[in-house]
């Protein structure tokens, strides 16, 4: 299976894919402040967690972004962008701190770029490629990330994945996203939804009109204390009874910074 690995920048809509991503290092830390409690005069330490940083090695074939890659990296550096690592099922807002292109002797086919990224938001989100989703059908699609997409044809059918209660999501603001295309572009046919399976109710539903070519579609949602410890479903569903096919090649969510 070929997993999608990508960066996406909201303001410009810039997206680019990596052919492979490997984690070189991972650092998680917290800030500690020490002082004295005024009422007792005793020393007190307060710790506040920080989101982790990673160093990743990204591989690009020379046929992908052969002339644009440096300008793309220059553009996203320092900006809040969405990073997706399909093999780790990971999606998150990140800030690209640095990017260094490495020359690998004997490798004239690929570009190797080492990046330092800072994760943003309260928690790292999740990403599912097409074959990692529960869906009615899968098809080969050369335009899809990874070459495979889910095919959604029937009303109220769709693709989804679960977030179970042992994966703790803090209260806060999130964004669900799908990368999709539609053969007929039926108005508001794609429903992005977050469902609280434990309570049997919807957290959020939002309808989107999908274009002919693959693009990203987003909807914001909020988790409150009502969802604490609950099982959730992230869904992309067909919502209009007009014959057509919707193709989804990835589905995920991120915590908003």
N, C-alpha and C positions, 0 to 999 in steps of 0.2 A: 504494500500500500504506500502511495506517495502522499505525504502529509503536507498541508499548506502551512507555509511560514511567511509572515508578511508584516509590513508596517503600513499604517493608514493615518493620514493627517486630515483632520476634519475641515479646516478652513478652505484648503485648496482641493480636497478630494484626491490628493496624491496617494497612490498605493504602489508598492512594489514588493515582489516576492523573492524570497531566498530559496535556493535549491536545497540547502541543508543548513541546519543550525545545531551547534553543539555548545553546551555550557562548559566554560573553562573554569570559572570560579563563582562562588556565591557567598555574599556577606550579609548577615543580619545583625542588627545592633540596637542599642537603646541609648537615650540620653539620660544621664544621672546628674541631678542637682542636689547638693548637700547644703544644709543650713541648720539653724537652731529653732526649735519650737519656742515661741515667745512665752507661752504660759508655763512651761516647765523647765526651759533652758536646756533640754536634751537635744542631742544631734539627731537630725532626721534626713533620710535620703528619699528622694522622689525620682522614680524612673518612668520615662515615657518612651514607647517603642517607636522605631522608625521602620518604614518599608525597606526591604532589602535592596541591595545592588547586585548586579551580575556582570560578569564579563563573558561575552558570547563570541564564538567564531562563526561567521556567516560565509557561505559559499554561493557564488553567483556564476553561472555559466557565461562564457564570453558572448553568447548570442542574446543574453538578457541584459539590457541596460549597458551595453558595451561603451557607449559614449556618455550616457546620462548619469551613471551611477554616482560619480563624484558630486555632481550638482544636486542630486537627490539627497545625499548624505549631508551636504552643506546646508540644505534647506531645512531638514528636520532636526538638525542639531540644536539642542536647547528648547525645543518645542514639546508640548504634551501630545503624544501620538499613541495610537493603539498598536500594540505588539502582539502578534499571534504566533505561538509555537505549537504546531499541530501534533507533533509526536509526544509532547508533554501535556497536551490538552490544556494549554495555558493561554489565557488572554488577559491583558492588563494595559491600562494607561502607563506609559513610561516616558521618561525624559532621556534622550540620547546625550550622554555627557561627552563622549569622544568616539571617533571612528578612525581606525588605522588600517590602511590597505597593506597587506603583506605580500611580498613576492616569494612564491614557493618554487624553488629550483625544479625544473623538469615538468612543471605543470603549466602548460600553455593553454589549457582548456578553460580553467576556472579563475575567478577572482576571489581572493580570500580577504575578508574584512573582519577585524577584531573590534568589537564595540563594547563600551561600558555603558550600561543602562541603569537608571534609577527607577524603581517601581513607584507608582503613585496610587493614591486612593487608600481606603481603609483595608482592603484585602485584594489579593490577586484573583481574577475571575477565571472562567473556564471557556474552552473552545472545543467544538466537536466537528471533525471533518465528516463528509457525507456518510462514509461507511461506519462511522462511530455513532450515528444517529439511529433511532428507531423510526422507520418510515415504511410506507406501503410498497415502494419499488425503488430500484437503483438502476441507473443507466450510465453507459460510457458517454462522456461529453468532452470533446477536445477543448472547449472553452472553460470548463470547470477547473477550479483549483484542485490539483491532484488527478484530473482526468475523469472523475466520477461525480455524479450528482444524484440527489434524491429526486424522484419524479412524483409530483402531487397532482392528481387528476380529479378525484371525487370531492364533492362538497363536504366540508368539515374533516377531511383527512389531512394529515400533515406529518411533519418531522419533529422529533422532540428528544430531549434528554433530561434526566433527573438530577437534582441536587438533593442528597439525602441528609437527614438531620445531623449525622455525624460530621458533615462538612459545615462548619459554623460560619454563617454569614452575619456580620454585624448589622444592626439597624443603620439605614442610610440610603443614599441615592445611587442608583445603578442604571446601566444602559444595556438592553438586549439588542443584538444585531444579527442579521442574516445576510448572506451574499446570495443573490437570486437573480433569475431571469424568468420572463413570462412570454409564451408564444403568441398571445393575443392582446396583452396589456389591458386586461379587464380592470376597470376602475375599482380601487380599494379591495382587490381580491386576496391579497396576502395579509393575513392577520398575524402580527407578532403578539405573543401572549405569555404571561407568567401566571401559573396556576398553583395555588396552595392545595396540594393533594390531601394534606392532613385535615384541613378545614373543609375541603370540597368546594372551594370558591376561587374566583379569579382575583389575582392581585392587580393585573393590568391587561387590557387588550387594546390594540391600536391597529387600524387598517392602513395598508399601503398599496399604491398603484405601482406595479413593477414594469420596468422597461424591457426591451427586447434583448439587450446585452446584459451581462452580469454586472451588478452594482451592489453597493452596501445599503442596507435599510436599517434604521435605528429607531428605538422607542425607549423612553425613560420610564423607570418605575422606582418606587420607594418601598423598602422593607421596614416594618415597624415591629414593636414588641408583640403584635398579634401573630407574627410569623416565627417567633423564636422557637427553635427546636422542631420546626415543621419540615416535611418533605415538599419540595418545589419542582415544578416542571417548566422548562424553557421550551416554547413551542413556536413553530411556523406552520400556519394552517391556511387552507383554501376556504374563503368565506363567501364566495358568490357562485350561484348555480348557473354558470355559463361555461360551456365546454372549452377547455384549454388545459395546458400543462404549465405548472410552475416547477422550476428546477431550483433546488437549493444545494449549494456545495459546501456550506459551512454555517454553523449556528453557534452563538456564544453570548457571553455577557461580561461586562467589566464594571468595577466600582468607579464612580465618578470622583475625580480628585477634589 
